[in-house]
Structure formats: C-alpha cells, structure tokens
Amino acid sequence: MFHKLALPIPTIAAALCLMLVAAPSAWAFDVCGNGICATGARPPETCTSCPEDCGPCPPPPPPPAEFADLTDPSDGLAGRIVVSGVRVPFENFPHGDLGQERLVASNLSIAVDPNNSSRVYIAWADFLNGVAPYTLHVRRSDNRGVSWTSTDLLTISNATNPALAVNSVGKVAFLYQQNTPTGATLANQRWETHVRRSTDLGTTWNDLVLANTPAATPAASFLPYLGDYAYIQAIGQDFYGIFSASNVPDLANFPQGVSYQRRANFSSHQLLAADGVTAVAASIDPFFFRLHDP
C-alpha cells in the first residue's frame, strides 16, 4: 500500500536552497609532470613547485650595485677621487730618517661630523711630489664626499699614524706622530705625539703635545716600531685616544703629565720589575688619554 507524500513548493525550494548552501567547495587537483601547469589547482603549480610543467623560473633581478651612491665621473668607479698622481709607499723596513718606523702606504683615516653628515674629514699619507719625507694631509668635504677642499687643511711632514674624530659640537681633532727634527741623526730624533683641534672647520688649529720621546730608545727589534696606527674617538664633547711610544720614565717626555701602570723610577728614568728593584729595559708601550672639552 502506497501513501502519497506531497510537499508544498515553498518547502521544496527551501530544502534545495539549504542543500546548495551546505554543499562542500570543490577544488581541482593536479599531478606534477603531466604537462599542464595548473596555476588554479590547490596547491597551485608554479615554476618553483613544478618546473617540469611550468618551466624554469626567470632569474631574480640583480642586486643593487654596492657603494654606488657616490661614484667618480672620471672612471665610474665607487667613491670620489680626493687627490691623484701621488706616491703612497709601502716600505717594510726601519727608516733611519723616520725614527726606525716603516712606511705603510696611504695610512687613511676618515671622520663624519655627527651634527652634519654632509661634512666629512679625511687624512692620508704620501710622498709629497713623489719624494720623501712621508707627509700627512687633512681635507674636508661639505657635500658627503662629492667634492673636497682643493688644498690641505693641515700638512704635516715626516709624520705617521693619522687619526681623526669629530665631537658632538663639531670640533674636529687630529691625532698624529711626527718625527723631529727632519734630517737629524737617529740618536737626536724624537717622536712627538700631537693632538690638534679646530672649531672653525679646519681653518685654524690649536696644538697639544702629548708625548715627546726618544726615537732611538729602544732599538728596533721588529716592525712596526711604534705601531701602524693611533686612534682617537669622540664621546660627547670629549676625545679619547691611544698611541704607542717609548716608555722611558721621564716626566719631561710627557708635557701634559703621565701615570704609569707599571713600576718605574722617574728620578733615575729606570723601569723596574714587579719586585721594584730589578732594572727593566725600555720598550714601546701603549698610552691612553682623555681630552675634556667643556
């Protein structure tokens, strides 16, 4: 016996609508290697996931050129030429006319004004006009190195170990070591360690001598003699630095004063061993300094 089941039309429509809403989503699937690059599949095929179907990926774009923000128009290479046609010697032997020290090519130093990043100072060493003595030069750029002063702010002959720093108020400091007097025999030569500072962009400089030590004592036993560089750094308005020099304990060698962290007799100018009695030969030591600029 059969019973007839009838549904009102609105009920049927509602059921159909409900069925359509509840139907699951359908996605296409593809197998790599079938010759079809199915970019609409889930997951999509790409040149990375399936190069067999989609082909190799195009090469990535080249990275930006390094150091390309500043190039020289004369050769298109990175950086700007400050000076050309100079001789920068590297001579790895002690020089009797330079206090037993060697020559270490251009001996560069650079410093940026923390108040104005367009202002840059540079120092280097060369043979002025192609011949000795070893000479230091300081110049300035006011446009981030695009151009430089055409003449030196400072020129220091028979000197080495240039180092630059600029403090928080724009004062520039230049640390270097000069062998003097030029042309003297080694026994009569001195190594003078200078800090020069300028508040007017290098137009005028003061001069502070930190050390004036004998160039012949001790005798060189290896190279470098003093060292290949000195260092100066600005922290706030103050300057901190380090240099190396003969450690003969003589207060006359240190015009601004000195304090040794080793045993020494400044009256007899003699270094001493830890027992405070045994004599120790002079050598080259590092010296630290701080310049307080109020």
C-alpha positions as CSV (number, residue, x, y, z in Angstrom):
1,M,0.0,0.0,0.0
2,F,1.5,3.3,-1.0
3,H,0.9,6.6,0.5
4,K,1.4,9.8,-1.5
5,L,3.8,12.3,0.0
6,A,3.4,15.9,-1.1
7,L,5.5,18.9,-0.1
8,P,4.4,22.4,-0.7
9,I,6.5,24.2,-3.3
10,P,8.0,26.7,-0.8
11,T,9.2,23.8,1.3
12,I,10.9,22.1,-1.6
13,A,12.6,25.4,-2.6
14,A,13.9,25.9,1.0
15,A,15.3,22.4,1.0
16,L,17.1,22.9,-2.2
17,C,18.5,26.2,-1.0
18,L,19.7,24.5,2.2
19,M,21.3,21.8,0.2
20,L,23.2,24.2,-2.0
21,V,24.5,26.2,0.9
22,A,25.7,23.1,2.6
23,A,27.5,21.7,-0.4
24,P,31.3,21.5,0.1
25,S,33.7,23.5,-2.1
26,A,35.3,21.7,-5.0
27,W,38.9,22.2,-5.9
28,A,40.9,20.9,-8.9
29,F,44.0,18.8,-8.1
30,D,46.9,18.2,-10.5
31,V,49.9,15.9,-10.6
32,C,53.3,17.5,-11.4
33,G,54.7,16.1,-14.6
34,N,51.5,15.8,-16.6
35,G,52.4,18.7,-18.9
36,I,49.8,21.0,-17.5
37,C,50.8,24.0,-15.4
38,A,47.8,24.1,-13.2
39,T,48.1,27.5,-11.6
40,G,44.5,27.2,-10.3
41,A,45.0,23.9,-8.6
42,R,45.2,23.6,-4.8
43,P,48.0,24.0,-4.2
44,P,48.8,25.9,-7.3
45,E,51.6,24.7,-9.5
46,T,54.4,27.2,-10.1
47,C,57.9,27.3,-11.7
48,T,59.2,26.7,-8.2
49,S,57.0,23.7,-7.2
50,C,56.7,22.1,-10.6
51,P,59.3,23.3,-13.2
52,E,58.5,20.2,-15.3
53,D,55.1,21.6,-16.1
54,C,55.6,25.4,-15.6
55,G,59.1,25.8,-16.9
56,P,62.1,27.3,-15.1
57,C,61.6,30.4,-13.1
58,P,63.0,33.7,-14.5
59,P,66.3,34.8,-13.0
60,P,66.0,37.1,-10.0
61,P,66.7,40.8,-10.6
62,P,70.3,41.7,-10.0
63,P,71.1,43.2,-6.5
64,P,71.7,46.9,-6.3
65,A,75.3,47.9,-7.0
66,E,77.4,48.2,-3.9
67,F,78.7,51.6,-2.9
68,A,77.0,53.1,-5.9
69,D,75.6,56.2,-4.3
70,L,78.9,58.0,-4.8
71,T,80.9,57.3,-8.0
72,D,83.6,59.3,-9.7
73,P,82.7,60.7,-13.1
74,S,86.3,60.1,-14.4
75,D,86.0,56.3,-14.2
76,G,82.6,55.4,-13.0
77,L,84.0,53.5,-10.0
78,A,82.7,53.7,-6.5
79,G,83.9,56.7,-4.4
80,R,85.3,60.1,-5.4
81,I,89.0,60.8,-6.1
82,V,90.3,63.2,-3.5
83,V,93.8,63.5,-5.0
84,S,95.5,61.7,-7.8
85,G,99.0,61.3,-9.1
86,V,100.6,60.8,-5.7
87,R,103.0,58.2,-4.5
88,V,101.9,56.1,-1.5
89,P,104.9,54.0,-0.4
90,F,104.8,50.7,1.5
91,E,108.4,50.0,2.6
92,N,108.6,47.3,5.2
93,F,111.9,48.1,6.8
94,P,113.1,50.5,9.5
95,H,113.8,54.0,8.3
96,G,116.6,55.8,10.0
97,D,115.1,59.2,8.9
98,L,111.7,58.3,10.3
99,G,112.6,57.1,13.8
100,Q,113.1,53.4,13.0
101,E,109.5,53.2,11.7
102,R,108.3,51.6,8.4
103,L,106.1,53.3,5.7
104,V,102.5,51.8,5.4
105,A,101.1,53.2,2.2
106,S,98.3,55.8,2.4
107,N,97.6,55.4,6.2
108,L,94.0,56.5,5.8
109,S,91.6,58.0,8.4
110,I,88.1,59.4,8.0
111,A,85.6,61.0,10.3
112,V,82.0,62.3,9.9
113,D,80.6,65.3,11.8
114,P,77.7,63.9,14.0
115,N,75.9,67.2,13.7
116,N,76.1,67.3,9.9
117,S,76.5,64.1,8.0
118,S,77.4,66.0,4.9
119,R,80.6,67.1,6.5
120,V,83.5,64.6,6.3
121,Y,87.2,64.9,7.1
122,I,89.8,62.7,5.6
123,A,93.5,62.2,6.3
124,W,96.2,60.3,4.4
125,A,99.9,59.9,4.0
126,D,102.0,60.1,0.8
127,F,105.4,61.2,-0.6
128,L,104.7,64.9,-1.3
129,N,105.6,65.5,-5.0
130,G,106.7,61.8,-5.2
131,V,109.7,62.1,-2.8
132,A,110.3,61.7,0.9
133,P,109.5,62.7,3.6
134,Y,106.4,60.8,4.4
135,T,103.7,63.5,4.7
136,L,100.2,63.7,6.2
137,H,97.3,65.6,4.6
138,V,93.9,66.6,6.0
139,R,91.0,67.8,3.8
140,R,87.2,68.3,4.2
141,S,84.1,67.7,2.2
142,D,80.8,69.6,2.9
143,N,78.7,67.6,0.5
144,R,79.1,63.9,1.5
145,G,82.3,63.4,-0.5
146,V,81.1,64.7,-3.8
147,S,83.9,67.4,-3.7
148,W,86.8,68.1,-1.4
149,T,88.8,71.2,-0.4
150,S,91.3,71.8,-3.1
151,T,94.1,72.4,-0.7
152,D,95.1,70.8,2.7
153,L,93.6,72.0,5.9
154,L,96.8,70.6,7.5
155,T,100.1,69.3,6.0
156,I,102.4,67.6,8.4
157,S,105.8,66.4,7.1
158,N,107.8,63.4,8.4
159,A,104.8,62.1,10.3
160,T,102.7,59.0,10.5
161,N,99.7,57.4,12.3
162,P,96.9,60.0,11.4
163,A,93.6,59.6,13.2
164,L,90.5,61.9,13.0
165,A,87.4,62.4,15.2
166,V,84.6,65.0,15.4
167,N,82.8,65.6,18.7
168,S,79.2,66.4,19.5
169,V,79.6,70.2,18.9
170,G,81.5,69.8,15.6
171,K,85.0,70.2,16.9
172,V,87.4,68.2,14.8
173,A,90.5,66.5,16.4
174,F,93.6,65.3,14.5
175,L,96.0,62.9,16.3
176,Y,99.4,62.0,14.7
177,Q,103.0,61.3,15.5
178,Q,105.8,63.3,14.0
179,N,109.5,62.5,13.8
180,T,111.6,65.6,14.5
181,P,113.8,67.3,13.7
182,T,113.8,66.3,10.0
183,G,117.2,65.3,8.8
184,A,118.7,64.7,12.2
185,T,120.7,61.5,13.0
186,L,118.7,58.8,14.7
187,A,120.3,59.5,18.1
188,N,119.0,63.0,18.0
189,Q,115.5,62.3,16.7
190,R,112.3,62.5,18.8
191,W,108.8,61.1,18.3
192,E,106.3,63.8,19.1
193,T,102.6,62.8,19.6
194,H,100.3,65.7,18.8
195,V,96.5,66.3,19.0
196,R,95.4,69.3,17.1
197,R,91.8,70.6,17.3
198,S,89.7,73.1,15.3
199,T,86.4,74.8,15.9
200,D,86.2,76.6,12.6
201,L,86.1,73.7,10.1
202,G,89.9,73.3,10.0
203,T,90.7,76.9,9.2
204,T,92.8,77.3,12.4
205,W,94.1,74.6,14.8
206,N,95.5,74.5,18.3
207,D,98.3,72.1,19.1
208,L,98.7,69.9,22.2
209,V,101.8,67.7,22.6
210,L,101.0,64.6,24.5
211,A,104.5,63.0,24.3
212,N,108.0,63.8,23.1
213,T,110.0,60.6,23.4
214,P,113.4,59.4,22.1
215,A,113.3,57.8,18.7
216,A,116.4,55.7,19.3
217,T,115.4,54.1,22.6
218,P,114.6,51.3,22.5
219,A,116.4,49.9,19.4
220,A,114.0,48.4,16.9
221,S,113.7,44.6,17.3
222,F,110.7,44.1,15.0
223,L,108.3,46.1,12.8
224,P,106.2,48.1,13.2
225,Y,108.3,50.2,15.7
226,L,105.6,52.5,17.2
227,G,102.7,50.7,15.5
228,D,100.9,51.1,12.2
229,Y,98.2,53.4,13.6
230,A,97.0,55.5,16.5
231,Y,93.3,56.0,17.5
232,I,91.1,58.8,18.6
233,Q,87.3,58.8,19.3
234,A,84.8,61.4,20.4
235,I,82.2,60.6,23.1
236,G,80.0,63.7,23.6
237,Q,82.3,66.7,23.7
238,D,85.3,64.7,25.0
239,F,88.1,62.9,23.0
240,Y,89.6,59.6,24.0
241,G,92.6,58.1,22.3
242,I,95.5,55.7,22.4
243,F,99.0,55.8,20.9
244,S,102.3,53.9,21.4
245,A,105.6,55.4,22.4
246,S,108.9,54.8,24.2
247,N,108.3,54.1,27.9
248,V,111.5,55.7,29.3
249,P,110.1,57.0,32.6
250,D,110.9,60.7,32.2
251,L,108.3,63.3,33.0
252,A,110.0,65.7,30.6
253,N,108.8,63.3,27.8
254,F,105.1,63.9,28.7
255,P,104.3,67.6,28.8
256,Q,100.7,67.0,30.0
257,G,101.8,64.6,32.7
258,V,101.6,60.8,32.8
259,S,100.8,57.9,35.1
260,Y,102.4,54.5,34.6
261,Q,100.6,51.3,35.5
262,R,103.9,49.5,36.0
263,R,106.8,50.1,38.3
264,A,109.2,52.9,37.3
265,N,111.6,55.3,38.9
266,F,111.1,58.7,37.3
267,S,114.0,60.2,39.1
268,S,116.5,57.7,37.7
269,H,114.5,57.2,34.5
270,Q,114.5,53.4,35.0
271,L,111.8,50.9,34.5
272,L,111.6,48.2,37.2
273,A,110.4,44.7,37.5
274,A,107.5,43.7,39.8
275,D,109.9,43.4,42.8
276,G,110.5,47.2,42.4
277,V,114.3,46.6,42.4
278,T,115.3,44.8,39.2
279,A,116.0,47.1,36.3
280,V,114.0,46.5,33.1
281,A,115.0,47.8,29.6
282,A,112.9,50.4,27.9
283,S,110.3,49.3,25.3
284,I,107.3,50.5,23.4
285,D,104.1,50.8,25.5
286,P,100.5,51.9,24.7
287,F,99.4,55.2,26.3
288,F,95.7,56.2,26.8
289,F,94.5,59.8,27.0
290,R,91.3,61.7,27.5
291,L,90.8,65.4,26.5
292,H,87.9,67.0,28.3
293,D,86.3,69.8,26.2
294,P,83.7,71.7,28.4
